[in-house]
Amino acid sequence: MAGISSRSQYFTCSRLNATTFVIQENDKYGEHPFIYVKIYHDPRLVVIADTGCGGGDKDRGFYCNLKDYIETYPAPANHGKPLNPLKAERGYLIICTHCHYDHILGLTHFQTPSTRILASSYDKSFIEENLPEHSLCKFIDVPTPEYTVSYWADDLEKLSFDGTQLHLQILHTPGHTPDELAWYDEHERHLYVGDSFYERVANYNVYEQPIIFSKEGNWVSYMQSLEKLLRFVEERNKEPDKAPVRIGCGHITSSVDGVEILILVRQLFQDIIAGEVPIVHSEEKRGEEFVLWKAAGEPRFSVAAPKRLALEAAKAL
């Protein structure tokens, strides 16, 4: 984060579609998380999918948090106006795609009566028990944010707010973590999948990231979730006179053809499980072998995970 001296450098904002913006955080951990912000006028609500790494580092002489940025920064992508100016008096619904630190550290600044926090009901204990370890905060030596989930969303549930339909639908997609979820914007035809997958190289080759799994991942569940997402997108694509569903991810990838990327990711993991993708790096992490799978050349994806996850999937699938 060296050299960052303004909010416009720490957070960058672009318009994704008619109602949604994507904010990228240029954080000190090198995660570069994507934060999706959807604006409603009726009801008066802002939906935020994940809250990033918590803002700039005071120790480096600069500080900015996500809430202040959304409420006060004149974003060029929003005609020079803040995404949610204070005078608009919109409440917040925060969708937590999962509880890893680079997606929840910003929650600290949204602890207000007008904020509701949503998470997957699939495995509540993953959030409610041992969050310092499950969030990975313990391993980067940062305080684990204290927050209370105000709404546990069920699989395929359609969301409403104060009795008004939001035209958003939740899908449970365990695999990356037990609490991983995806959410679908029916009006914009955009499906957001959190950290289930994303492409390897950021625009202009600025940085690259593998699809990462911690030891709490499960590739049997993950493969089932990929199939579920693919079926969901294929069904939506059958709707007449509608644009194909696009997919946005937690890192690097904000808008790609949904069917195409899901088929490619499914094939990648099938190949890894079959032992057909080379391991190019190995190290011990949290007491087990953690490896990087990457095909030769410049592949669209790479994967970093405990080797055990692939071995367990090979036995079960």
C-alpha positions in Angstrom: 0.0 0.0 0.0 3.1 2.3 -0.1 2.4 5.5 -2.0 -1.3 5.5 -1.4 -2.3 8.9 0.0 -6.0 9.4 -0.9 -9.3 7.7 -0.9 -9.4 7.6 -4.7 -6.2 5.5 -4.6 -7.1 3.2 -1.6 -10.6 2.5 -3.0 -11.4 2.5 -6.7 -15.0 2.5 -7.8 -16.5 1.7 -11.2 -20.1 1.2 -12.4 -21.0 -2.5 -13.0 -24.5 -2.1 -14.3 -27.5 0.3 -13.9 -27.8 -0.1 -10.1 -24.6 -1.6 -9.0 -21.0 -0.5 -8.4 -17.9 -2.5 -7.7 -15.3 -1.1 -5.3 -11.8 -2.5 -5.2 -9.8 -2.1 -2.0 -6.0 -1.7 -2.4 -5.3 -3.1 1.0 -2.0 -3.8 2.8 -2.6 -7.6 2.8 -2.5 -7.7 -1.0 -6.0 -9.2 -1.2 -7.6 -6.5 -3.5 -11.1 -7.6 -2.6 -14.1 -6.6 -4.7 -17.0 -5.0 -2.8 -20.3 -4.8 -4.6 -22.7 -1.9 -3.8 -26.3 -2.0 -5.1 -28.4 1.2 -4.7 -32.2 1.0 -4.2 -34.5 4.1 -4.2 -37.6 2.2 -3.1 -37.0 0.9 -0.5 -34.3 3.4 0.6 -31.6 0.8 0.9 -28.0 0.0 0.0 -27.0 -3.6 -0.4 -23.3 -4.2 0.1 -21.8 -7.6 -0.7 -18.8 -8.0 1.6 -16.9 -5.2 3.3 -13.3 -5.8 2.5 -10.2 -5.4 4.7 -11.3 -2.6 7.0 -9.8 0.5 5.4 -6.4 2.2 5.2 -3.6 1.8 7.7 -3.1 4.6 10.2 0.5 3.5 10.8 1.3 4.4 7.2 -0.1 7.9 7.5 -3.4 7.4 5.7 -6.8 6.2 6.8 -10.1 5.7 5.1 -12.9 3.3 5.9 -15.5 1.9 3.5 -18.6 3.5 5.1 -17.0 6.9 5.0 -16.0 6.4 1.4 -19.5 5.3 0.3 -21.1 8.2 2.2 -18.7 11.1 1.4 -16.5 10.4 -1.6 -17.7 12.1 -4.8 -17.3 9.0 -7.0 -16.7 9.8 -10.7 -18.5 6.6 -11.6 -21.6 8.0 -9.9 -21.6 11.4 -11.7 -19.3 12.9 -9.0 -21.7 12.1 -6.1 -21.2 9.7 -3.2 -22.8 6.3 -3.6 -24.9 6.8 -0.5 -24.8 10.4 0.6 -25.7 11.0 4.3 -28.7 13.1 3.3 -30.2 10.1 1.4 -30.8 8.3 4.7 -30.6 4.9 3.2 -30.1 1.9 5.4 -27.7 -0.9 4.8 -28.1 -4.6 4.1 -24.7 -6.3 4.1 -24.5 -9.7 2.5 -21.6 -11.7 3.8 -20.6 -14.2 1.1 -18.3 -15.9 3.7 -16.4 -14.9 6.9 -12.8 -14.7 5.8 -11.0 -11.6 7.0 -10.7 -9.8 3.7 -14.6 -9.9 3.5 -15.6 -8.9 7.0 -13.0 -6.5 8.5 -15.0 -3.6 7.2 -18.1 -4.7 9.2 -16.7 -2.8 12.2 -17.7 0.5 10.7 -21.3 -0.6 9.9 -22.4 -1.3 13.5 -25.4 1.0 13.4 -29.2 0.5 14.0 -29.9 0.9 10.3 -27.6 -2.0 9.3 -28.7 -5.6 8.8 -26.1 -8.3 8.3 -27.0 -11.4 6.3 -25.1 -14.7 6.2 -25.8 -18.3 5.1 -27.9 -20.5 7.4 -26.1 -23.6 6.0 -23.5 -23.8 8.9 -24.1 -21.2 11.5 -21.5 -22.7 13.8 -18.7 -21.8 11.4 -19.4 -18.1 12.1 -20.6 -18.4 15.7 -17.8 -20.7 16.9 -14.0 -20.0 16.7 -14.4 -17.1 14.3 -10.8 -15.9 14.9 -9.5 -19.1 13.3 -12.3 -19.6 10.7 -12.0 -16.0 9.6 -8.1 -16.4 9.4 -7.8 -13.2 11.5 -5.8 -15.3 14.0 -3.1 -16.0 11.4 -2.6 -12.5 10.2 -2.6 -11.1 13.8 -5.5 -8.7 13.5 -8.5 -8.4 15.9 -11.5 -10.4 14.8 -14.4 -8.0 14.2 -17.3 -8.5 16.6 -20.6 -8.6 14.8 -24.0 -10.3 15.0 -25.7 -11.8 12.0 -29.2 -10.3 12.0 -30.6 -12.6 9.3 -29.6 -16.2 8.4 -30.7 -16.7 4.8 -31.9 -20.1 3.6 -31.0 -21.7 0.3 -32.8 -20.3 -2.7 -34.5 -17.7 -0.5 -35.7 -14.5 -2.2 -35.0 -11.4 -0.1 -37.3 -8.7 0.9 -36.8 -5.5 3.0 -39.6 -4.1 5.1 -42.1 -6.0 3.0 -40.7 -4.9 -0.3 -39.2 -7.5 -2.7 -35.6 -6.8 -3.6 -35.5 -9.3 -6.5 -32.4 -10.9 -5.0 -32.0 -14.6 -4.3 -29.5 -16.4 -2.1 -27.9 -19.7 -3.0 -25.9 -21.8 -0.5 -22.6 -22.8 -2.1 -20.4 -24.5 0.5 -17.0 -25.6 -0.5 -14.6 -22.7 -0.3 -15.9 -22.4 3.3 -19.0 -24.0 4.9 -20.7 -20.6 5.0 -20.0 -19.6 1.4 -23.1 -18.2 -0.4 -23.9 -16.7 -3.8 -26.6 -14.1 -4.6 -28.4 -13.4 -7.8 -29.7 -10.0 -8.9 -32.8 -10.9 -11.0 -33.2 -7.5 -12.6 -29.6 -7.0 -13.5 -29.1 -10.8 -14.3 -25.9 -10.8 -12.4 -24.8 -13.7 -10.1 -22.2 -13.0 -7.4 -20.2 -16.0 -6.2 -17.8 -14.6 -3.6 -14.6 -16.5 -3.4 -15.8 -19.7 -5.0 -13.7 -18.9 -8.0 -12.2 -16.0 -10.0 -9.6 -15.6 -12.8 -5.9 -15.6 -12.1 -4.6 -12.3 -13.6 -6.0 -8.9 -12.9 -6.5 -6.3 -15.6 -3.3 -5.0 -17.1 -1.3 -7.8 -15.3 -1.2 -5.7 -12.2 -1.2 -8.8 -9.9 -2.4 -12.4 -9.9 -4.2 -14.6 -7.4 -5.0 -18.3 -7.3 -8.3 -19.5 -6.2 -7.5 -20.1 -2.6 -8.9 -22.7 -0.1 -8.1 -22.8 3.6 -8.0 -26.1 5.5 -11.8 -25.7 6.2 -12.6 -26.1 2.5 -14.3 -29.2 1.1 -13.9 -30.1 -2.6 -16.7 -32.7 -2.6 -19.1 -29.9 -1.5 -17.4 -27.5 -3.8 -18.0 -29.6 -6.9 -21.6 -30.0 -6.0 -21.9 -26.2 -5.6 -20.3 -25.7 -9.0 -22.9 -28.0 -10.5 -25.7 -26.2 -8.7 -24.5 -22.8 -9.9 -24.2 -24.1 -13.5 -27.7 -25.5 -13.5 -29.0 -22.2 -12.0 -27.4 -20.1 -14.7 -28.5 -22.4 -17.5 -32.1 -22.3 -16.3 -32.0 -18.5 -16.2 -30.5 -18.4 -19.7 -33.6 -20.2 -21.0 -35.8 -17.3 -20.1 -37.0 -15.7 -23.3 -35.7 -12.4 -24.5 -33.3 -12.0 -21.6 -29.6 -11.4 -21.7 -27.3 -14.2 -20.6 -26.4 -14.2 -16.9 -23.1 -12.6 -15.9 -21.0 -13.6 -12.9 -19.1 -11.4 -10.5 -16.5 -12.8 -8.0 -14.8 -11.7 -4.8 -11.5 -10.9 -6.6 -10.3 -10.0 -10.1 -13.4 -11.0 -12.0 -16.5 -8.7 -11.9 -18.4 -9.5 -15.1 -18.0 -12.6 -17.3 -20.3 -14.9 -19.1 -21.7 -17.2 -16.4 -22.0 -20.5 -18.3 -18.6 -20.2 -19.9 -16.7 -19.6 -16.7 -18.5 -22.2 -14.7 -17.8 -24.9 -17.3 -14.1 -23.9 -17.3 -13.8 -23.9 -13.6 -15.6 -27.3 -13.3 -13.2 -28.8 -15.8 -10.2 -27.3 -14.1 -11.1 -29.0 -10.8 -11.9 -32.2 -12.4 -8.5 -32.2 -14.0 -6.8 -31.3 -10.7 -8.6 -34.1 -8.9 -7.6 -36.5 -11.6 -3.9 -35.5 -11.1 -3.7 -33.9 -14.6 -2.6 -30.4 -13.4 1.0 -30.0 -12.2 1.8 -28.8 -8.7 4.3 -26.0 -9.0 4.8 -25.1 -5.3 4.4 -26.7 -2.0 4.7 -25.5 1.6 3.5 -26.4 5.1 0.7 -24.2 6.3 -1.5 -24.7 9.4 0.1 -28.2 9.9 -0.5 -29.7 6.5 0.9 -29.6 2.9 -0.5 -26.6 1.0 0.2 -26.6 -2.7 -0.3 -24.5 -5.9 -1.7 -26.1 -9.0 -0.9 -24.2 -12.2 -0.8 -25.4 -15.8 2.1 -24.4 -18.1 2.0 -21.1 -19.9 -0.5 -18.4 -18.9 -3.6 -20.3 -17.7 -6.8 -18.5 -16.9 -6.9 -20.0 -13.4 -4.7 -21.4 -10.8 -5.6 -23.0 -7.4 -3.9 -23.0 -4.0 -5.2 -25.4 -1.3 -4.3 -28.1 1.1 -3.4 -31.1 -1.0 -5.6 -33.2 1.2 -8.7 -31.6 -0.4 -7.9 -33.0 -3.8 -7.1 -36.4 -2.4 -10.4 -36.6 -0.5 -12.3 -35.5 -3.5 -10.6 -38.2 -5.7 -11.7 -40.9 -3.3 -15.3 -39.6 -3.0 -16.1 -38.6 -6.5 
